[in-house]
Each structure stands twice: as C-alpha cells, then as structure tokens.
C-alpha cells in the first residue's frame, strides 16, 4: 500500500498510541516495594511433540509485543491504558515463560495479544506488578525447554528483520524478551505512516541469528541510524550494556 494512501487512513487513536511509543520508555525507575516492580509477561507455546522453529517462535513473540503496545485498548481511555503506561514509563522488563496443552489454553483467558507465525504461537500480556501476576501465568515455568538455532536461510527483507547477537548464546526465553524490546523500538522509530502499514501486515517480521561478520555490519548500520539496537540492562544471562538485537526496518 503506498504511504500516501496509508497516511489518509490513519485514525487519531493509532496516531496517539504511536506517539506514546515513539517517546521511548523508562525513566521512572523502580518502586521501593519489589512487589510493585512492573513487568510484561510473555508466554511461548512450545508443545512437547512437534515444537516450533526457534526463529518463527521469536518472530511471533516480537510481533505480539508490538501488537499489544499499539492495541487500541492501551490508548487514551482504553481499558488497558493505566496498566500499560504504568509499565512503559518505569524501568522496562519482560519475562518469557513457556506453556503447552491446557496451560497454553488457560493463558488465552488472561488479558493480552496472541500472534501465530508459521505454526509458532506467542502471547504478550498486559503488564503489571510482579507481585500480582495472574495465577494462570505465574505457575508457568520461566526456564527449561530450549529450541535449536535455525540453519541459515534466505531472509525475506520485505519485512523488518530482527537480528539476534549469536555470540551471546541467549536462551529462547531471553531472546524472546529481547526481540520484544526490539519490535517496540523499531515501531517507535518508524514514521507513523510506516508503522500503520506494518500494523496492516500484522507486524510480521523475521528473526535470524547474526554471526560476527554480519554483526559488525549491523553495528555500522545502527551508527548510521538505519537500524535500531537493544542494549540489555544485564539482569539475567548477559552483561549489562550488551547489545542483544539489532532491528532493520
């Protein structure tokens, strides 16, 4: 769809939600009470039999996060607005869990957005305090099942590509949180017309692992402001300040 056509169809609600995302996040710090620390919970559907491809699952997770952040229910006067803004304006955290069977089905009853991509499914939930997680989500395991890294393949650059730093060896749960950060940053960095066009395509993206040679190229793109990078706070798995994902529009 030509951008001129997209621009004429953008509603004020989407523009307001995008403007909020484009302001960035964080700055509010953490509350004194640890139970009030804000986090977005995510659940990855990893069946025991026939598990999804790692790249497809991470792409579904990234799309689910940005879809929630631009959902009309987080916008002005939306039913999720207060919870979303309370998280977005504090220190951003995401926690990825895994589920299968009845636990995955129960997770669909909790406020959030599910995305399916190439048979892989992930759900991002409306953020809230870590001391008040819905029992249907809290019981789900954070660590555990791993998925093998995909064999290198063709990259469809008709969609944004989220490149994961292969040298860090992140678990699938950690990588899911990081690509979720990346999709937020990327959408916020886009002009609203392009973000709206991406929304019309279901926030589809590709997630792939970057070797050292490609990573150096991507760092140069970030320096040229033609890509956006995620630098982790270092709470888990990686050192503070590590560049985990670079997203190319």
C-alpha positions in Angstrom: 0.0 0.0 0.0 1.5 3.4 -1.0 2.4 5.6 2.0 0.2 8.4 0.7 -2.8 6.0 0.8 -1.8 4.8 4.3 -1.5 8.4 5.6 -5.0 9.3 4.6 -6.5 6.3 6.5 -4.6 6.6 9.9 -7.0 7.2 12.7 -6.3 9.6 15.6 -6.2 6.7 18.1 -3.4 4.9 16.3 -1.5 8.1 15.9 -1.8 8.8 19.6 -0.6 5.3 20.5 2.3 5.5 18.1 3.3 8.9 19.5 3.4 7.4 23.0 5.5 4.5 21.8 7.8 6.9 19.9 8.5 8.8 23.2 10.5 5.9 24.4 10.2 4.1 27.7 11.7 4.1 31.2 12.8 7.0 33.2 10.6 6.3 36.2 12.9 3.9 38.0 11.7 1.1 40.2 9.3 1.4 43.2 10.7 0.9 46.7 8.5 -2.2 47.1 9.9 -5.0 45.0 6.4 -6.5 44.6 5.4 -3.4 42.7 8.1 -3.7 40.0 6.4 -3.6 36.6 6.9 -6.3 34.0 5.3 -7.6 30.8 4.8 -11.3 31.0 5.1 -13.3 27.8 4.2 -17.0 27.1 5.7 -19.1 24.3 3.8 -22.1 23.1 6.3 -25.0 23.0 4.4 -28.3 22.6 6.3 -31.4 23.6 5.6 -33.0 20.3 6.4 -31.0 17.1 7.8 -27.9 18.7 8.1 -24.8 16.5 11.2 -23.4 14.8 13.1 -21.1 17.1 13.1 -18.2 14.6 9.4 -18.5 14.0 8.6 -18.5 17.7 10.8 -15.5 18.3 9.1 -13.7 15.4 5.7 -14.4 16.9 6.9 -13.1 20.3 8.2 -9.9 18.7 5.0 -9.3 16.8 2.8 -10.0 19.9 4.7 -7.4 21.9 4.4 -4.6 19.4 0.8 -5.5 18.6 -0.1 -5.1 22.3 1.8 -1.8 22.5 -0.3 -0.4 19.6 -3.5 -2.1 20.5 -6.5 0.3 20.8 -7.0 -0.9 24.4 -3.7 0.6 25.6 -4.6 4.0 24.0 -6.3 7.0 25.5 -9.3 5.9 27.6 -8.6 2.3 26.7 -9.3 -0.4 29.3 -5.6 -1.4 29.5 -4.2 2.2 29.3 -3.3 2.7 33.0 -1.6 -0.7 33.3 0.3 -0.3 30.1 1.6 3.3 30.9 2.5 2.3 34.4 4.9 -0.2 32.9 6.1 1.7 29.9 7.1 4.8 32.0 9.0 2.8 34.5 12.0 0.5 34.0 11.1 -1.9 31.2 11.1 -5.6 32.0 9.8 -8.6 30.1 9.6 -12.1 31.4 9.1 -15.0 29.0 7.5 -18.3 30.1 6.6 -21.5 28.3 3.4 -23.4 28.1 1.7 -26.3 26.4 -1.6 -28.1 26.4 -4.2 -26.9 28.9 -1.8 -24.3 30.4 -1.5 -22.7 27.0 -5.3 -22.6 26.5 -5.7 -21.1 30.0 -3.2 -18.4 29.2 -5.5 -17.2 26.4 -8.1 -16.1 29.0 -5.7 -13.6 30.5 -5.6 -10.1 29.0 -3.1 -9.9 26.2 -2.5 -10.5 22.5 -1.5 -13.8 20.7 0.3 -14.0 17.4 0.8 -17.0 15.3 3.6 -17.2 12.7 4.5 -20.2 10.6 2.8 -22.5 13.2 4.5 -20.9 16.2 2.5 -19.0 18.8 3.3 -16.5 21.4 1.2 -14.3 23.7 2.1 -10.9 25.3 0.2 -9.9 28.3 -0.9 -6.6 29.7 1.9 -5.5 32.0 1.5 -5.2 35.8 3.3 -5.6 39.2 5.4 -8.8 39.6 3.7 -9.3 42.9 0.3 -9.6 41.3 0.7 -12.0 38.4 -2.4 -13.9 37.4 -2.1 -17.5 38.8 -2.6 -18.9 35.3 0.6 -17.2 34.2 2.6 -17.3 37.5 2.5 -21.2 37.5 4.2 -21.4 34.1 7.9 -22.2 34.0 10.4 -19.5 33.0 13.4 -21.6 32.1 13.6 -25.1 30.6 12.8 -26.2 27.1 15.3 -25.0 24.5 15.0 -24.9 20.8 17.9 -25.4 18.4 19.1 -22.3 16.4 17.7 -22.4 12.9 20.0 -23.2 10.0 20.9 -20.1 8.0 18.3 -19.5 5.2 17.0 -16.8 2.9 16.0 -13.6 4.6 12.7 -12.0 3.4 13.6 -8.3 3.6 10.1 -7.4 2.6 9.5 -7.3 6.3 11.6 -6.0 9.2 14.5 -8.2 10.2 15.4 -8.6 13.9 19.0 -9.9 14.1 20.0 -11.7 17.3 23.6 -11.5 18.5 24.6 -15.1 18.1 27.8 -14.7 20.2 25.7 -14.2 23.4 24.1 -17.6 23.3 20.9 -16.4 24.8 18.2 -18.9 25.8 14.9 -18.8 23.8 13.2 -17.1 26.7 15.8 -14.4 27.0 15.9 -13.9 23.2 12.1 -13.6 23.2 12.2 -10.7 25.6 15.0 -9.0 23.6 13.2 -9.2 20.3 10.1 -7.9 22.1 12.2 -4.8 23.1 13.4 -4.5 19.5 10.0 -4.5 17.9 8.9 -1.8 20.3 11.9 0.3 19.5 11.6 -0.2 15.8 7.9 0.7 15.6 8.5 3.8 17.7 11.4 4.9 15.4 9.3 4.5 12.3 7.2 7.4 10.8 3.6 6.8 11.8 2.7 6.0 8.2 5.1 3.2 8.1 4.1 1.9 11.5 0.5 1.9 10.3 1.4 0.0 7.2 3.3 -2.5 9.3 0.2 -2.9 11.5 -1.9 -3.7 8.4 0.6 -6.6 7.8 0.1 -8.0 11.3 3.6 -6.7 12.4 5.1 -9.6 10.6 8.9 -9.8 10.9 11.8 -12.1 10.5 14.1 -13.1 13.4 17.6 -14.5 12.5 20.9 -15.1 14.2 23.8 -12.8 13.2 27.4 -14.1 13.0 30.3 -11.9 13.8 30.8 -10.6 10.3 27.1 -9.6 9.9 27.0 -8.2 13.4 29.8 -5.8 12.6 27.9 -4.6 9.5 24.7 -4.2 11.6 26.6 -2.1 14.2 27.6 0.2 11.4 24.0 0.5 10.3 23.0 1.4 13.8 25.7 4.1 13.9 24.3 5.4 10.6 20.8 5.4 12.1 19.4 3.0 9.6 18.8 0.3 12.3 17.9 0.3 16.0 19.6 -1.7 18.7 18.6 -3.2 22.1 21.1 -2.9 24.9 20.3 -5.0 27.9 20.3 -3.9 31.5 22.0 -7.1 32.4 19.6 -8.5 35.0 19.9 -12.1 33.5 22.2 -14.1 31.2 24.2 -11.2 29.6 26.5 -8.5 30.9 25.0 -5.0 31.4 25.1 -2.9 28.3 25.3 -5.9 25.9 23.8 -5.3 22.5 21.4 -8.2 22.1 19.3 -7.4 19.0 19.6 -5.0 16.0 16.4 -4.4 14.1 16.4 -3.4 10.4 13.3 -1.8 9.0 
